[in-house]
Amino acid sequence: MILVRDGFETRETWPFECLRCLRVWEEEFVVRHFADDHGNEVEIWLSSGVAVQPPWSGTCCPGCGAYHVTSFPSGYLARHPELRPEAELVPEPVLELVPVPELGAASGPALEEPRTPLRGAPVAGRLLVAIGVPVALFVGYELYRNLVVVTHVHH
């Protein structure tokens, strides 16, 4: 029979980033450390009171479900607030009442400025366009060169 003699618990916060959707988040864990009479050490990781795998083994992105996730050193996001999601940094907007012009008024409301295709697009979308367009052009050129130019050389 093995008796567990020594034990203590710590709280650890692990920051993560999904390499698929670029979501950044933190998870808090309680780690229970135990040692038996033979000096064997055991760690039990808990998240919300439930035993879970350690954060370095198979963390899943809560946004897109991908398992391609990296972690930062503890406290990294506190020192780099620019990496936090915008929703955490920007306070909620205050709703204001806007006067509505009367129906018979001569001057109508000003037209909104047209939106450009990339304005307001998420960073991942802009990155996809920045990488995807050159790749598509390169693949198109290679197909043209291999299918059209090479076939017409042999007369």
C-alpha positions in Angstrom: 0.0 0.0 0.0 1.3 3.4 -1.0 0.7 6.3 1.3 0.7 9.8 0.1 2.4 11.9 2.7 3.3 15.3 1.3 1.0 17.5 -0.8 0.3 21.0 -1.8 -1.5 22.9 -4.6 -0.7 25.9 -6.8 -2.7 28.0 -9.2 -1.2 28.5 -12.7 -2.5 30.7 -15.5 -1.5 29.6 -19.0 -1.8 31.9 -21.9 -2.5 30.3 -25.3 -2.7 31.2 -29.0 -4.4 29.2 -31.7 -2.1 29.0 -34.8 -5.2 28.4 -37.0 -7.6 31.3 -36.1 -5.0 33.4 -34.1 -7.3 33.5 -31.0 -5.5 34.4 -27.8 -6.9 33.3 -24.4 -5.8 32.3 -20.9 -6.8 29.3 -18.8 -6.4 28.9 -15.1 -5.4 25.6 -13.6 -5.1 24.3 -10.0 -2.2 21.9 -9.8 -2.1 19.4 -6.9 1.4 18.1 -6.1 1.8 14.9 -4.2 4.8 12.7 -3.1 4.7 9.2 -1.6 7.0 7.5 0.8 9.3 6.4 -2.0 9.8 9.9 -3.3 7.6 9.5 -6.4 6.0 12.8 -7.4 2.5 13.1 -9.0 0.8 16.2 -10.3 -3.0 16.4 -10.9 -4.2 19.2 -13.1 -7.7 20.6 -12.4 -9.7 23.1 -14.5 -12.9 24.3 -12.8 -12.6 21.4 -10.3 -12.4 18.7 -13.0 -9.2 16.7 -13.6 -7.8 17.5 -17.0 -4.6 16.8 -19.0 -1.7 19.2 -18.5 -1.9 22.2 -20.8 1.1 21.1 -22.9 -0.7 17.9 -24.0 -3.5 18.5 -26.5 -5.0 21.9 -25.7 -8.0 22.7 -28.0 -8.9 26.2 -29.3 -12.2 27.2 -27.8 -12.9 29.3 -31.0 -12.3 27.0 -33.9 -11.6 23.6 -32.2 -8.1 23.2 -33.7 -5.4 21.4 -31.8 -2.6 23.5 -33.3 -2.1 25.7 -30.2 1.0 27.2 -28.7 1.4 28.6 -25.2 3.2 31.6 -23.8 5.2 31.9 -20.6 3.1 32.5 -17.5 2.3 36.2 -17.2 3.2 37.0 -20.8 -0.2 38.5 -21.7 -0.1 40.8 -18.7 3.2 42.2 -20.0 1.9 42.4 -23.7 -1.7 43.8 -23.6 -1.5 44.3 -27.4 -2.0 40.5 -27.8 -5.2 40.4 -25.8 -8.4 40.2 -27.9 -9.9 43.6 -28.7 -13.1 42.7 -26.8 -11.1 42.6 -23.6 -9.4 45.9 -24.2 -12.2 48.1 -25.6 -14.9 49.1 -23.1 -18.5 48.6 -24.3 -19.8 51.5 -26.3 -22.3 53.9 -24.7 -25.6 54.1 -26.5 -26.6 57.6 -27.4 -29.9 58.9 -28.7 -29.6 60.4 -32.2 -32.2 63.0 -33.3 -34.2 61.8 -36.3 -34.9 64.5 -38.9 -38.5 65.2 -39.8 -40.0 63.6 -42.9 -40.6 67.0 -44.6 -37.0 68.3 -44.0 -35.2 69.5 -47.1 -31.8 68.1 -46.2 -31.6 64.4 -45.9 -29.1 62.4 -43.8 -25.5 62.3 -45.1 -24.5 59.2 -47.0 -22.0 56.9 -45.4 -18.6 56.5 -46.8 -18.4 53.3 -48.8 -16.5 50.5 -47.1 -13.4 49.2 -48.7 -13.1 45.4 -49.0 -10.5 45.0 -46.2 -11.7 47.7 -43.7 -12.9 46.0 -40.6 -11.8 42.6 -41.7 -10.2 40.5 -39.1 -6.4 40.1 -39.1 -6.6 36.5 -40.2 -8.7 37.5 -43.2 -6.2 40.2 -44.2 -3.3 37.8 -43.8 -5.1 35.2 -45.9 -5.6 37.8 -48.7 -2.0 39.0 -48.4 -0.6 35.4 -48.8 -3.3 33.9 -51.0 -3.2 36.4 -53.9 0.6 36.0 -54.6 0.3 32.2 -54.2 -2.7 32.1 -56.6 -0.8 34.3 -59.2 2.3 32.0 -58.9 0.2 28.8 -59.3 -1.6 30.3 -62.3 1.6 31.3 -64.0 3.1 27.8 -63.4 0.0 26.2 -64.9 0.1 28.5 -67.9 3.8 27.9 -68.4 3.5 24.1 -68.1 0.3 23.6 -70.1 0.4 26.3 -72.8 4.0 27.2 -73.4 5.5 23.7 -73.1 2.9 22.1 -75.4 3.5 24.6 -78.2 7.3 24.2 -78.2 7.1 20.7 -79.9 6.0 21.4 -83.5 
